[in-house]
Amino acid sequence: MAKIGRFKNDKAREEYLRTYRELEKQWRIPSTTRDVDTSFGSTRVRKAGAGAGVPIVLMHSLGGNSLSWDHVIEDFARDRVVYMPEMIGTPGLSVQTAPIDETGFGTWFGEVLDGLGVDRVHLVGYSQGAWQVMVIATTQQARLVSVNVVEPSGILTKIKWSLLWMMLRVGARPTDKNLRTMNARLNPGVTLTDAEFAGVKAALGYIPTIGYPKMFTDERLATITTPTLMLIGSDSLVVDPQPAAQRLRDNVPTCEVEIVPKAGHGLFHQFPKLVTARILDFTRRYESTEARRGE
């Protein structure tokens, strides 16, 4: 039987929708949503912002959705359009109808852009979303002006067994105490609001089917020809900062790496202004390069 992501039951789906609606009430700026048909099902995409610049696409983290970007959307959407797809096969309002793993991420992404009527974009991903961005960057170079990844999990260095064991234990017994303890260890300095915490718990009611990140070989990394920015926390439990930085520098032709001091895996939430500023500076520099090439 084909593996299709789904909620465990109707009760789980209703609870997820309830928390989604609560988070949507807190969204900071005007936005619209639409459903884009792809080979893998219908993808919910949130759109915010306006302007003539190359659009930005934001790929959310594990258990997140398009509303996960509320804390940074004002900066990203200040002078350009921002698209926030909800990854097929994960919690959210996308509806999966066909199996997908990383071999299909590029096809899915291209079909989403086609459905939106968008040619080229800056692509940004955080944690699980950074894995998806890196995979997309190996096959969709023609659609990308820049690649920006924050804390890419499991593709440059191995995730520690201690962290995997902690996640398995919490997954088997996801009490409020266990979930908050794991968040404190994984994302030091980041405190979830009640609505955000309820959303995290509700996302556990969904059974995802997209698989897990696999280590990139050096040869695969070398296929990423788009200018790439990577930001990592110095205290990350998910990425080993120095080896990850070295692997990217050794294999990706055009890249920049910054290891952010005193930051953990949650650095996008811990230091949101710093992260968005770095990404926006990088995207503008390479967007200007693209414009000059077209003169």
C-alpha positions as CSV (number, residue, x, y, z in Angstrom):
1,M,0.0,0.0,0.0
2,A,1.3,3.4,-0.9
3,K,2.6,5.5,2.0
4,I,0.5,8.6,2.2
5,G,0.8,11.1,5.1
6,R,-2.3,11.3,7.3
7,F,-3.7,12.2,10.6
8,K,-4.1,9.3,13.1
9,N,-7.8,9.9,13.3
10,D,-10.5,12.5,12.9
11,K,-10.0,13.7,16.5
12,A,-6.3,14.4,15.8
13,R,-7.2,16.2,12.6
14,E,-9.8,18.4,14.4
15,E,-7.3,19.3,17.1
16,Y,-4.7,20.2,14.6
17,L,-7.1,22.5,12.7
18,R,-8.1,24.1,16.0
19,T,-4.5,25.0,16.8
20,Y,-3.9,26.1,13.2
21,R,-6.8,28.5,13.4
22,E,-5.6,29.9,16.7
23,L,-2.1,30.6,15.3
24,E,-3.6,32.1,12.2
25,K,-5.4,34.7,14.3
26,Q,-2.0,35.9,15.5
27,W,-0.5,36.3,12.0
28,R,1.1,39.7,11.8
29,I,0.5,41.0,8.3
30,P,-2.1,40.4,5.5
31,S,-1.7,37.2,3.6
32,T,-3.6,35.0,1.3
33,T,-3.6,31.2,0.7
34,R,-4.2,29.0,-2.3
35,D,-3.9,25.3,-3.1
36,V,-1.6,24.3,-5.9
37,D,-2.1,21.0,-7.6
38,T,1.0,18.8,-8.0
39,S,1.8,15.2,-8.9
40,F,1.9,14.4,-5.2
41,G,-1.3,16.2,-4.1
42,S,-2.6,19.6,-3.3
43,T,-0.1,22.0,-1.7
44,R,-1.3,24.8,0.5
45,V,0.8,28.0,-0.1
46,R,0.6,31.2,2.0
47,K,1.5,34.4,0.2
48,A,2.5,37.7,1.8
49,G,4.2,40.9,0.8
50,A,4.6,42.8,-2.4
51,G,7.3,44.3,-4.6
52,A,9.3,43.8,-7.8
53,G,12.2,41.9,-6.2
54,V,12.7,38.2,-6.8
55,P,10.3,36.3,-4.6
56,I,11.4,34.4,-1.5
57,V,10.2,30.8,-0.7
58,L,10.3,29.7,2.9
59,M,10.5,26.0,3.8
60,H,9.4,25.2,7.3
61,S,10.9,22.9,9.9
62,L,9.7,19.6,11.3
63,G,6.2,19.8,12.6
64,G,5.8,23.4,11.3
65,N,3.6,24.9,8.6
66,S,3.2,28.2,6.8
67,L,2.3,30.0,10.1
68,S,5.7,29.1,11.6
69,W,7.2,32.2,9.9
70,D,5.1,34.7,11.8
71,H,8.1,35.9,13.9
72,V,10.1,36.9,10.7
73,I,7.5,37.5,8.0
74,E,7.5,41.3,8.4
75,D,11.2,41.5,7.5
76,F,11.1,39.0,4.7
77,A,8.0,40.6,3.1
78,R,8.9,44.2,3.5
79,D,9.7,44.8,-0.2
80,R,9.0,41.6,-2.0
81,V,6.5,38.7,-2.3
82,V,7.1,35.7,0.0
83,Y,5.6,32.3,-0.6
84,M,5.3,29.7,2.3
85,P,4.4,26.2,1.1
86,E,3.3,23.6,3.5
87,M,5.4,20.6,2.6
88,I,3.4,17.7,1.2
89,G,3.4,14.6,3.5
90,T,3.9,16.6,6.7
91,P,1.4,18.3,9.2
92,G,-0.4,21.2,7.6
93,L,-3.2,21.8,5.2
94,S,-1.6,20.3,2.1
95,V,-3.3,17.0,1.0
96,Q,-1.0,14.2,-0.1
97,T,-2.3,11.8,-2.8
98,A,0.9,10.1,-3.9
99,P,4.0,8.9,-2.1
100,I,7.0,11.3,-2.0
101,D,10.5,11.1,-0.6
102,E,13.6,13.2,-1.4
103,T,13.8,11.8,-4.9
104,G,10.6,13.8,-5.6
105,F,11.3,17.0,-3.8
106,G,12.6,18.8,-6.9
107,T,9.7,17.8,-9.0
108,W,7.2,18.8,-6.3
109,F,9.0,22.2,-6.0
110,G,9.0,22.9,-9.7
111,E,5.3,22.1,-10.0
112,V,4.5,24.4,-7.1
113,L,6.4,27.3,-8.8
114,D,4.7,26.5,-12.1
115,G,1.3,26.6,-10.3
116,L,2.2,30.0,-8.8
117,G,3.4,31.3,-12.1
118,V,6.8,32.0,-10.7
119,D,10.1,31.6,-12.7
120,R,13.0,32.0,-10.2
121,V,13.2,32.5,-6.5
122,H,15.4,32.8,-3.5
123,L,15.0,29.6,-1.4
124,V,15.2,29.5,2.4
125,G,14.9,26.5,4.6
126,Y,15.2,25.8,8.3
127,S,16.0,22.5,10.0
128,Q,14.0,19.8,8.1
129,G,13.1,22.5,5.6
130,A,16.9,23.1,5.1
131,W,17.3,19.4,4.1
132,Q,14.5,19.8,1.5
133,V,16.1,23.0,0.2
134,M,19.5,21.3,-0.2
135,V,17.9,18.4,-2.1
136,I,15.9,20.8,-4.3
137,A,19.2,22.7,-5.0
138,T,20.7,19.6,-6.5
139,T,18.1,19.4,-9.3
140,Q,16.4,22.8,-9.7
141,Q,19.3,25.1,-10.2
142,A,17.6,26.9,-13.1
143,R,14.8,28.0,-10.8
144,L,17.0,29.4,-8.0
145,V,18.8,32.7,-7.6
146,S,20.1,31.8,-4.1
147,V,20.0,29.0,-1.5
148,N,19.8,29.9,2.2
149,V,19.8,27.1,4.9
150,V,19.7,27.4,8.6
151,E,20.6,24.4,10.8
152,P,20.3,21.8,8.0
153,S,19.7,18.5,9.8
154,G,21.3,15.2,9.0
155,I,22.9,16.0,5.6
156,L,26.4,17.4,6.4
157,T,27.2,15.7,9.7
158,K,25.5,12.8,11.5
159,I,22.9,13.6,14.2
160,K,24.1,12.5,17.6
161,W,22.7,9.2,18.9
162,S,22.0,10.9,22.2
163,L,19.7,13.4,20.4
164,L,18.0,10.6,18.4
165,W,17.5,8.6,21.6
166,M,15.9,11.7,23.3
167,M,13.6,12.2,20.4
168,L,12.5,8.6,20.4
169,R,11.8,8.7,24.1
170,V,9.8,11.8,23.9
171,G,7.9,10.5,20.8
172,A,7.0,7.4,22.8
173,R,5.8,9.5,25.7
174,P,5.0,13.0,24.5
175,T,3.9,14.5,27.8
176,D,3.9,18.3,28.2
177,K,6.9,18.0,30.5
178,N,8.9,15.8,28.1
179,L,8.1,18.1,25.2
180,R,9.2,21.2,27.0
181,T,12.3,19.5,28.3
182,M,13.3,18.5,24.8
183,N,12.6,22.0,23.5
184,A,14.8,23.5,26.2
185,R,17.7,21.2,25.3
186,L,17.3,21.4,21.6
187,N,16.5,25.1,21.4
188,P,18.0,26.9,24.3
189,G,16.8,30.5,24.8
190,V,13.5,29.8,22.9
191,T,10.3,29.7,24.8
192,L,7.1,28.7,23.0
193,T,3.9,30.6,23.5
194,D,0.9,28.5,24.6
195,A,-0.5,28.6,21.1
196,E,2.8,27.5,19.6
197,F,3.1,24.7,22.1
198,A,-0.4,23.5,21.4
199,G,0.5,23.5,17.7
200,V,3.6,21.4,18.3
201,K,1.5,18.8,20.3
202,A,-1.2,18.7,17.6
203,A,1.4,18.1,14.9
204,L,2.2,14.8,16.6
205,G,-1.2,13.6,15.6
206,Y,0.0,13.4,12.0
207,I,1.9,10.5,10.5
208,P,4.5,11.9,8.0
209,T,5.8,9.8,5.1
210,I,8.6,11.9,3.5
211,G,11.4,9.9,5.0
212,Y,14.5,11.3,6.8
213,P,17.5,13.3,5.8
214,K,20.4,11.3,4.4
215,M,24.0,12.3,4.5
216,F,25.1,14.1,1.3
217,T,28.2,12.8,-0.4
218,D,30.9,15.3,-1.5
219,E,29.9,14.6,-5.1
220,R,26.3,15.4,-4.4
221,L,27.2,18.6,-2.6
222,A,29.3,19.7,-5.6
223,T,26.1,19.6,-7.8
224,I,24.8,22.7,-5.9
225,T,25.9,25.5,-8.2
226,T,23.6,28.1,-6.9
227,P,25.1,30.7,-4.4
228,T,24.5,29.2,-1.0
229,L,24.4,30.7,2.5
230,M,24.5,28.5,5.6
231,L,23.9,29.6,9.2
232,I,24.6,27.2,12.1
233,G,24.5,27.6,15.9
234,S,27.8,27.2,17.7
235,D,26.0,25.1,20.4
236,S,23.8,23.1,18.0
237,L,22.9,19.5,18.9
238,V,21.7,18.8,15.4
239,V,24.7,20.0,13.3
240,D,28.4,19.7,14.2
241,P,29.3,23.3,13.2
242,Q,33.0,23.1,12.2
243,P,32.9,19.9,10.1
244,A,29.6,21.0,8.5
245,A,31.1,24.4,7.6
246,Q,34.2,22.8,6.1
247,R,32.3,20.3,4.0
248,L,30.2,23.1,2.5
249,R,33.2,25.2,1.8
250,D,35.1,22.3,0.3
251,N,32.4,21.2,-2.1
252,V,29.9,24.0,-3.0
253,P,31.6,26.4,-5.5
254,T,29.9,29.6,-4.2
255,C,29.1,29.6,-0.6
256,E,29.2,31.5,2.7
257,V,29.0,30.0,6.2
258,E,28.5,31.7,9.5
259,I,28.6,29.9,12.9
260,V,26.5,32.0,15.2
261,P,28.0,32.2,18.8
262,K,25.9,31.1,21.7
263,A,23.1,29.8,19.5
264,G,21.5,26.3,19.4
265,H,19.3,24.6,16.9
266,G,16.6,27.2,17.4
267,L,18.7,30.1,16.3
268,F,16.1,31.3,13.8
269,H,13.9,32.0,16.8
270,Q,16.7,32.8,19.2
271,F,18.2,35.5,17.0
272,P,15.6,36.2,14.3
273,K,16.8,39.7,13.4
274,L,20.3,38.5,12.9
275,V,19.3,35.5,10.8
276,T,16.9,37.5,8.6
277,A,19.4,40.3,8.1
278,R,22.1,37.8,7.0
279,I,19.7,36.1,4.5
280,L,18.3,39.4,3.1
281,D,21.8,40.7,2.6
282,F,22.9,37.5,0.8
283,T,19.8,37.4,-1.4
284,R,20.1,41.1,-2.4
285,R,23.8,40.7,-3.3
286,Y,23.2,37.8,-5.6
287,E,20.0,39.3,-7.0
288,S,22.0,42.3,-8.0
289,T,24.5,40.0,-9.7
290,E,21.7,38.3,-11.7
291,A,20.4,41.7,-12.7
292,R,23.8,42.8,-14.0
293,R,24.1,39.6,-16.0
294,G,20.9,40.4,-17.8
295,E,21.9,43.9,-18.9
